[in-house]
Amino acid sequence: MYYFAYASNLNKQQMHERCPAAKPAAIVTLHHYKLVFRGWSRKWRGGLATIQPFRGERVLGATYEVSEEDMRRLDKFEDCPASYSRINVGVNDDFGELIEAVAYIRAKRADEAKPSEEYLAVIQQGYRDWGII
């Protein structure tokens, strides 16, 4: 199965620590969603990334090939189902091929909140790891 990462799990070191057997697969785009920061994290001292449907927008990210065990581990890290829920999404790779993947989305309604510099740095490193920026 494929997992769509769009925030801190783009960071390959963090993802390896969380799911050592996960295999980086492809840079992808999720159409008709946008990346927002909502709620508050004590760990990161700021808002947390989530995606929300939004026509005409897109979210760049990446897929990892993961096992059910990996998903259970990610559920723990994402505090699923209390804070985040799993959803199925269709993402497109650079060739336009559709890839079915699982993503996490904020489970509860929360106000937009500014992310911490530390959290943004982890996400930005993930974009660099994948060559997205």
N, C-alpha and C positions, 0 to 999 in steps of 0.2 A: 504494500500500500504506500501511497505518497502522502507526505505531510507538507503543507504549504506554510513556510516561515516568512513573516513580513516584518518582524521587529527584532528583539534581542536574540532570538534563536537563529537569525541569519549569521550571527557570530559563530564561526566554525569551532572555536575553542570551547565556548559555552555549550554548544550543541553536543560536542564530543564528550564533555564532562557529564552531560545529562543522559545521552544515549550513545554510548561508545560504538555500538554496532550500526548506527544509522549511516547511510551512504549518501553524500551529496549527489544530486541528480541533475537539476537544470535551473537556469534563471528563467523565471516565468512572470506573466502579467495576469492579474486578476482584474477583469473589466467590470465596470459599473459598481465599484466600491471605492471608498476613500479611507485613508489612514487617519485616525484621530487619536487623541490622548484624553482619557477619561478617568475619573475616580482618583484615588490616592493610594500610593504604595508606601508603607513604612520602610520597606527594604530599600526602595529607590528614592524615597523622599520626593515624590512627585506623581504626576499622572502616568498611567500605563497605556500602551498602544492597544488599539483594537481597530477592527474594520467595520464599516457600516455601509449598507447599500446606498449608492448615490449615482444616478444615471449620468453617463458621460465621463466619470472619473475613472482612475485606474490605480492599482497598487502594484508596485514592483516588489518582487520577492524571489524566493527560490524553493525548490522542492528537495526533500530528502526521501530516500527510500527507507521505510521504517517497518518494524515488526509490531505485532500486537503488544509485546512486552515494552517496546519503546513507547508506544502510545500510552500505556499505563503509567510509565515513568513520567511522560510529559503531562499527563493528567494531574499528577501530584504537584509538579512544578507550576502548572497553570492554575492550580486550585480548582480543578474541574470536578464537579459541576457548580460549586458554590460561586466562584468569581467569573469563570469562563466556561463556555459550552463548546462542544465540538459541532462543527457544521461541515457538510460536504460542499465543495466548490469545484468549479471547472476553471482551470488556469491554462493559459496558452504559452508554449515555449517560443523561442525565436523563429521557429519555422511555421508557427501558427497552429501546430498540433495541439489538440485539446488533451489535457491531463486531468483526470479526476483525482482530487486530493482532499484531505481533511485539514481544516483550519480551526483555530480557536477564535471565538468572538466573545466580547464582554457579555456576561449573563444578565447582569442587572443594569438598569438605567442609571447613569451617573453623569454628572456635569463634566464638561470639558475642563481639563486641568493641565497646566504646563508641566512637561516632563523635566526631570533633573538633568543637569549637564552630564552627570555620570551615566545615567541611563541612555541618553542620546549618544554618548561616546561609544557605548557597547553596540548600539544599533548601527552607528556609522562604521564601526570596525567590521561589522557583518557585511555591509554594502561593499566595503573595500575587499573583504575576503572573497566575495563573489565576483568582483570586477564590475559591479553595477555603477559605482561612482569612482 
